[in-house]
């Protein structure tokens, strides 16, 4: 993961504007295809449930990156920096899917999508295209809180745990917050 992120960042930083545009679109396409791969695998194996709707924060980041490719702006830049990188990085460092066999499609998807979700904004940071602005971070947090309201309602309605609003899975770093704050 680290080597992939470094190499991708170096290639991206050394590329001209046209090639950077193609690389961003390629990453967005790979991320979306990774999610389609997951959904197809679940449906074709009869394993799909409402719990696999793309309403976890990392799944939402898939669509934010796809939007960012075509309509970048400072707010989304900072959202990718302040929310997407830490969330996806936490998932990579404390994966909750490792009880699955290594060659299981959900195991593969979970690692690859999170690696892509971290690498996309890291490339833009390395190139100077994303410049973190602490003044915009409260907007990003507010956006997450606003998203959490309907997602909490969906969790209640569907008995799901999107954005880990209902509980933190064992092994999830959010378990520490749950233990401290309830």
C-alpha positions as CSV (number, residue, x, y, z in Angstrom):
1,X,0.0,0.0,0.0
2,X,2.7,2.5,1.0
3,X,4.8,1.7,-2.1
4,X,1.8,2.0,-4.3
5,X,0.8,5.4,-2.8
6,X,4.4,6.7,-3.1
7,X,4.9,5.5,-6.7
8,X,1.4,6.8,-7.7
9,X,2.2,10.2,-6.1
10,X,5.6,10.5,-7.8
11,X,4.1,9.6,-11.2
12,X,1.2,12.0,-10.7
13,X,3.5,14.9,-9.5
14,X,5.8,14.5,-12.5
15,X,2.9,14.4,-15.0
16,X,1.6,17.3,-17.0
17,X,-1.9,18.6,-16.6
18,X,-3.4,16.4,-19.3
19,X,-1.9,13.2,-17.9
20,X,-2.9,14.2,-14.3
21,X,-6.5,14.5,-15.5
22,X,-6.3,11.0,-17.0
23,X,-4.8,9.6,-13.8
24,X,-7.5,11.2,-11.6
25,X,-10.2,9.8,-13.9
26,X,-8.5,6.4,-13.9
27,X,-8.5,6.3,-10.1
28,X,-12.1,7.4,-9.9
29,X,-13.0,4.7,-12.5
30,X,-11.1,2.0,-10.6
31,X,-12.8,3.0,-7.3
32,X,-16.3,2.9,-8.8
33,X,-15.5,-0.4,-10.6
34,X,-14.2,-1.8,-7.3
35,X,-17.6,-1.0,-5.7
36,X,-19.5,-2.5,-8.7
37,X,-17.3,-5.6,-8.3
38,X,-18.3,-5.9,-4.7
39,X,-22.0,-5.4,-5.4
40,X,-21.9,-7.9,-8.3
41,X,-20.1,-10.5,-6.2
42,X,-22.5,-10.2,-3.4
43,X,-25.6,-10.3,-5.7
44,X,-24.3,-13.2,-7.9
45,X,-23.5,-15.3,-4.8
46,X,-26.9,-14.6,-3.1
47,X,-25.1,-12.7,-0.2
48,X,-26.4,-9.2,-0.8
49,X,-28.3,-7.6,2.1
50,X,-29.4,-4.0,2.8
51,X,-26.2,-3.8,4.9
52,X,-24.2,-3.5,1.7
53,X,-25.9,-0.4,0.4
54,X,-23.1,2.1,-0.2
55,X,-23.8,4.3,2.9
56,X,-20.7,3.8,4.9
57,X,-18.4,6.8,5.0
58,X,-15.8,5.1,2.8
59,X,-18.5,4.1,0.3
60,X,-19.7,7.7,0.2
61,X,-16.2,8.8,-0.4
62,X,-16.3,6.7,-3.6
63,X,-18.9,9.0,-5.0
64,X,-17.2,12.1,-3.6
65,X,-14.0,11.2,-5.5
66,X,-16.0,10.5,-8.7
67,X,-17.6,13.9,-8.3
68,X,-14.3,15.6,-7.5
69,X,-12.7,14.4,-10.7
70,X,-15.1,16.5,-12.7
71,X,-15.9,19.3,-10.2
72,X,-13.0,19.8,-7.8
73,X,-13.3,22.6,-5.2
74,X,-11.6,23.5,-2.0
75,X,-14.3,22.1,0.2
76,X,-14.1,18.7,-1.4
77,X,-10.3,18.9,-1.4
78,X,-10.4,19.4,2.3
79,X,-13.1,16.7,2.8
80,X,-10.8,14.2,1.0
81,X,-7.9,15.4,3.2
82,X,-9.6,15.6,6.6
83,X,-12.2,12.8,6.3
84,X,-11.4,10.4,3.5
85,X,-7.7,9.9,4.2
86,X,-8.1,9.3,8.0
87,X,-11.2,7.1,7.6
88,X,-9.8,4.9,4.8
89,X,-6.4,4.7,6.5
90,X,-8.0,3.6,9.8
91,X,-9.8,0.8,7.9
92,X,-6.5,-0.3,6.4
93,X,-4.6,-0.2,9.7
94,X,-7.4,-1.9,11.7
95,X,-9.3,-4.0,9.1
96,X,-12.4,-5.7,10.3
97,X,-12.7,-8.0,7.3
98,X,-9.5,-10.1,7.9
99,X,-11.5,-13.1,9.3
100,X,-12.4,-13.7,5.6
101,X,-10.1,-15.9,3.5
102,X,-7.4,-13.8,1.7
103,X,-8.7,-14.7,-1.8
104,X,-12.3,-14.0,-0.8
105,X,-13.7,-11.2,-3.1
106,X,-14.8,-9.1,-0.1
107,X,-11.3,-9.3,1.4
108,X,-9.8,-8.3,-1.8
109,X,-12.3,-5.5,-2.4
110,X,-12.0,-4.2,1.1
111,X,-8.2,-3.7,0.8
112,X,-8.1,-2.5,-2.7
113,X,-10.9,0.1,-2.4
114,X,-9.5,1.5,0.8
115,X,-6.0,1.7,-0.7
116,X,-7.4,3.6,-3.7
117,X,-9.4,5.9,-1.4
118,X,-6.3,6.9,0.5
119,X,-4.0,7.1,-2.6
120,X,-6.2,9.4,-4.6
121,X,-6.1,12.4,-2.2
122,X,-2.5,11.6,-1.2
123,X,-1.5,12.0,-4.9
124,X,-3.2,15.4,-5.0
125,X,-1.6,16.4,-1.7
126,X,1.9,15.4,-3.0
127,X,1.3,17.5,-6.2
128,X,0.1,20.5,-4.3
129,X,-3.4,20.4,-5.9
130,X,-4.9,19.8,-2.5
131,X,-3.8,22.4,0.0
132,X,-5.3,21.7,3.5
133,X,-7.1,24.7,5.0
134,X,-8.0,24.4,8.6
135,X,-10.8,27.0,8.1
136,X,-12.7,24.6,5.8
137,X,-12.4,21.5,8.1
138,X,-15.5,22.6,10.2
139,X,-17.5,22.6,7.0
140,X,-16.3,19.0,6.3
141,X,-17.3,17.9,9.8
142,X,-20.6,19.6,9.4
143,X,-21.2,17.7,6.2
144,X,-20.5,14.4,7.9
145,X,-22.9,15.3,10.7
146,X,-25.6,16.3,8.2
147,X,-25.1,13.0,6.3
148,X,-25.3,11.1,9.6
149,X,-28.8,12.3,10.4
150,X,-30.6,10.5,7.5
151,X,-28.1,7.6,7.7
152,X,-29.0,7.1,11.3
153,X,-32.7,6.9,10.3
154,X,-31.8,4.4,7.6
155,X,-29.9,2.4,10.2
156,X,-33.0,2.3,12.5
157,X,-35.3,1.4,9.6
158,X,-33.1,-1.3,8.1
159,X,-31.4,-2.5,11.2
160,X,-28.0,-1.7,9.7
161,X,-24.8,0.0,11.0
162,X,-23.8,2.5,8.3
163,X,-21.0,4.9,9.3
164,X,-20.8,2.8,12.5
165,X,-23.4,5.0,14.1
166,X,-25.1,2.2,16.0
167,X,-21.9,0.4,17.3
168,X,-18.3,-0.1,16.6
169,X,-17.3,-3.5,15.3
170,X,-14.7,-5.4,17.3
171,X,-11.2,-4.3,16.0
172,X,-12.6,-1.0,14.8
173,X,-10.7,2.0,16.3
174,X,-14.1,3.6,16.9
175,X,-14.6,1.0,19.7
176,X,-12.3,3.2,21.9
177,X,-14.7,6.1,21.5
178,X,-17.7,3.8,22.1
179,X,-16.0,2.6,25.3
180,X,-15.3,6.1,26.5
181,X,-18.4,8.0,25.4
182,X,-21.0,5.2,25.0
